[in-house]
Every structure is written in structure tokens, then in C-alpha cells.
């Protein structure tokens, strides 16, 4: 019988990879099995980067708004309330009402608008006191002897007595107000004017880029939506339209 011979050869591990949960291990091609050492390291995914939330900019109003108010002109009776129409359609104002509340909350009508009155698309409408012919000087669309004063508030109501817009200034009781009143009452010849956009300033609304862009900004917060003009600028239904 011929003898059998056994040839013992070193076993070479070509490679060994364990893939689980992103763990990896490697051996060299020439490593001998008996001398291999297994070392594992874990690679974990990074936490997702949070996306910052964006606060939406309040849109231009889709309804009539009170756009400017003066409570004292050259004399105490030179009061006006201006309305702006930011929409693309004219609005019949017959039966609409401007109402006020005094500092102690007493409510009364400033003016009930009569037949034949309307506000054009992107245009204005103006009420004023008519003493000393102030209504003639500023071309008021409607007028009477009523007044508005310090720490008052006013509201615009439609024919169903639904409040469409309102503004308060100073300190008062049971005010017509959206969120927070404008801090101060305007002084002589000053006025509270609604902004054109959220970023509008006194400068941009008087002589700057927003001066002819209407008064459509409405966040439902009187203290945010209005600026204080040092010199009022009333506009009426014959004034040039201003498109936001």
C-alpha cells in the first residue's frame, strides 16, 4: 500500500465584513486566520437638522379698512376718518356706519352713510367734521358736526351691523379695538395712518417708497398696523387709486 501524505498549508482569510447597523470590520489579504483580531466600530447617522419655522407675513386685507384718523387739526373740530378699499371692486357704502366709543365706553354714531355713496376699488372715502368749513378744505365725502377725541375708538360697520374694521388709541374703556390699542393719542395735526406693508415706517409712508401703495396691511393689531404721522394727509373718493 502506498503511504498517504498530507500537506498542511496556512489558511489565509481574504476578507471578512460584517454589515449591521453601519458597523464595519476589515482584515488584510495576507492575514493568517490565527492571528486575526476583530475590531468593530459603529457609525450612527447624525440627527436631522431642524428647519426653522417661518412666521407668515399677514396679507393685504380683503375688506375695507380704516386707513387714517385725525382727532385735532388746527383747531379742535378738525377731525376726520378715512377709509381705504384694498380690493379690486368698488363698494356701495349706503347704510354703512362709522361709530365711536369715548374714553369711558359711551357709544354713538359718527356718521350713517347715505344713499349714492361708494368707495372705488383701491380708493378712499372720507368723513370729517364740517365746522369752519373743514370738510370743504379736505374734500370730505360725508360730514357733520360730530367729533372724535383722545382715548377714543372707532369702528366701521356694514349694513348688517357687522364690524368690518376698528381702531383704538390711548387708554379707554370697552374700546373698539383689534388686539392692542395704538399707544398714544395723536397730537394737533398728527394722524394715525395704516401701513401699506408690514415693514412700512413713518418715513416710507410719508415721503418714501410706500407713500402711494395704499393702506392695506392688517395683522389685526392696532399697535402694529398703524404709524403716527406728524402731518396728516386725508384722501377722499376723488383721490388717485393706490394699488398695494
C-alpha positions in Angstrom: 0.0 0.0 0.0 1.3 3.4 -0.9 1.7 5.8 2.0 -0.6 8.9 2.2 0.9 12.3 2.7 -0.9 15.3 4.0 0.1 18.8 3.0 -0.7 21.4 5.6 -1.0 24.9 4.2 -1.6 28.1 6.1 -5.2 29.3 5.7 -5.4 32.9 4.5 -8.5 34.9 5.2 -9.2 37.0 2.2 -11.7 39.3 3.9 -14.4 39.4 6.5 -17.1 42.1 6.6 -20.0 42.4 9.0 -22.6 44.9 7.9 -25.2 45.7 10.5 -26.3 49.0 11.8 -23.4 50.6 9.9 -20.7 48.6 11.7 -17.6 47.6 9.6 -14.5 45.4 10.1 -11.7 44.5 7.7 -8.7 42.1 7.6 -5.8 42.4 5.2 -5.5 40.0 2.3 -2.3 38.4 3.8 -3.6 38.0 7.3 -3.3 34.5 8.8 -6.6 33.3 10.4 -5.0 32.5 13.7 -3.6 36.0 14.1 -6.6 38.0 13.1 -8.1 40.4 15.6 -11.8 41.5 15.2 -12.4 45.2 16.0 -15.8 46.8 15.5 -16.7 50.4 15.3 -20.1 51.9 14.9 -21.1 54.8 12.7 -24.5 56.2 13.6 -26.4 58.7 11.4 -26.4 62.3 12.5 -29.6 63.9 14.0 -31.6 65.7 11.3 -31.0 69.5 11.2 -34.2 71.2 12.3 -35.8 73.5 9.7 -36.6 76.9 11.3 -40.3 77.8 11.2 -41.2 80.8 9.2 -43.8 83.3 10.5 -46.1 84.2 7.7 -46.5 87.8 6.8 -50.1 89.0 7.3 -51.7 89.5 3.8 -53.2 92.7 2.4 -56.7 93.0 3.8 -59.6 91.7 1.6 -62.1 94.1 3.0 -62.5 97.9 3.7 -60.2 99.2 6.4 -60.0 102.4 8.5 -56.8 103.9 7.0 -56.3 107.3 8.7 -57.7 109.2 11.7 -57.2 112.7 12.9 -58.6 114.0 16.2 -57.3 117.5 16.3 -56.3 119.8 13.4 -55.5 123.5 13.5 -58.5 123.6 15.9 -60.2 121.0 18.0 -63.0 120.4 15.5 -60.8 119.4 12.5 -61.4 115.7 12.8 -61.6 113.1 10.1 -61.8 109.4 9.5 -60.5 108.0 6.2 -61.5 104.6 4.7 -59.4 102.6 2.2 -60.6 99.9 -0.2 -57.7 97.4 -0.9 -59.9 95.2 -3.2 -60.4 95.2 -6.9 -64.1 96.1 -6.8 -65.9 99.3 -5.7 -68.2 99.1 -2.7 -71.6 100.7 -2.2 -71.5 102.4 1.2 -75.2 103.2 1.6 -76.2 102.1 5.1 -72.7 101.6 6.4 -71.9 103.2 9.7 -68.9 104.8 11.5 -69.3 104.5 15.2 -67.2 105.7 18.1 -66.7 104.9 21.8 -65.4 107.6 24.2 -62.8 107.0 26.9 -65.5 105.8 29.3 -67.0 103.4 26.7 -70.1 105.5 25.7 -71.0 104.6 22.2 -72.6 106.7 19.5 -72.7 107.1 15.7 -70.1 109.3 14.0 -72.0 109.1 10.6 -74.5 106.8 9.0 -73.6 106.9 5.3 -76.5 107.7 3.0 -77.6 106.7 -0.5 -75.4 107.3 -3.5 -72.1 107.0 -1.7 -69.5 104.4 -2.7 -65.8 103.8 -2.4 -63.8 103.0 -5.6 -61.5 100.0 -6.0 -58.2 100.8 -4.4 -59.6 104.2 -3.5 -60.6 106.2 -0.4 -63.7 107.6 1.3 -63.6 110.5 3.9 -65.7 111.7 6.7 -64.9 114.9 8.5 -66.3 117.5 10.9 -67.7 120.4 9.0 -67.1 123.3 11.4 -65.1 126.2 9.9 -65.7 124.6 6.5 -63.0 122.0 7.3 -64.9 119.5 5.1 -64.5 121.8 2.2 -60.8 122.2 2.8 -60.2 118.5 2.6 -63.0 117.5 0.3 -64.8 115.2 2.7 -67.3 112.8 1.1 -69.6 113.0 4.1 -69.6 115.4 7.1 -71.4 116.6 10.2 -70.7 118.3 13.5 -69.6 115.2 15.4 -66.2 114.8 16.9 -63.7 112.2 17.9 -61.1 112.8 20.7 -58.3 111.5 22.8 -58.6 107.9 24.1 -61.5 107.2 21.7 -62.0 104.3 19.4 -63.9 103.9 16.1 -65.4 101.1 14.1 -66.7 100.6 10.6 -69.9 98.6 10.4 -71.6 97.2 7.3 -75.4 97.2 6.6 -75.8 94.2 8.9 -74.1 96.0 11.8 -71.1 93.6 11.4 -67.8 95.2 12.5 -65.6 95.2 9.4 -62.7 97.2 11.0 -61.8 99.0 14.2 -59.1 101.1 15.8 -58.4 102.4 19.3 -55.8 104.8 20.6 -54.7 105.7 24.1 -56.5 104.4 27.2 -60.2 103.7 27.2 -63.0 101.5 28.5 -64.7 98.9 26.3 -62.9 100.1 23.2 -63.5 99.2 19.6 -60.0 97.6 19.3 -58.1 94.9 17.5 -55.7 93.2 20.0 -53.8 96.2 21.4 -54.7 100.0 21.0 -52.2 102.3 19.5 -50.2 103.6 22.4 -50.7 107.4 22.2 -53.5 109.7 21.0 -52.3 111.8 18.1 -51.5 115.4 18.9 -52.5 118.5 16.9 -52.4 118.0 13.1 -50.9 114.5 13.7 -52.8 111.4 12.4 -52.7 107.6 12.8 -52.2 106.0 9.4 -52.5 102.4 8.5 -49.3 100.9 7.0 -49.1 99.7 3.4 -47.0 96.7 4.3 -45.7 95.0 7.5 -42.3 96.8 7.1 -43.7 100.2 6.4 -42.3 103.0 8.5 -43.2 106.7 9.2 -40.6 107.7 6.6 -41.7 105.2 3.9 -45.3 106.1 4.4 -44.9 109.9 4.2 -42.2 110.5 1.6 -40.8 107.1 0.8 -41.5 104.0 -1.3 -44.8 103.1 0.4 -46.4 106.6 0.2 -48.5 105.6 -2.8 -49.1 101.9 -2.1 -52.3 102.2 -0.2 -53.1 101.2 3.4 -53.9 97.6 3.2 -51.7 96.0 5.9 -53.9 94.3 8.5 -52.5 92.0 11.2 -55.5 92.6 13.5 -53.3 94.5 16.0 -53.8 98.3 16.1 -50.4 98.9 17.8 -48.7 97.2 14.9 -50.8 98.2 11.9 -50.6 102.0 12.3 -47.9 104.6 12.3 -48.0 108.2 13.7 -47.7 110.9 11.0 -46.6 114.3 12.1 -48.7 115.9 9.4 -52.0 114.3 8.3 -52.8 113.5 4.7 -56.6 112.9 4.2 -57.8 111.4 0.9 -61.3 111.2 -0.5 -63.2 109.3 -3.2 -61.8 111.5 -5.9 -58.2 110.9 -4.9 -56.0 108.7 -7.1 -56.3 105.0 -6.5 -53.4 103.3 -4.7 -52.7 99.7 -5.5 -50.8 97.6 -2.9 
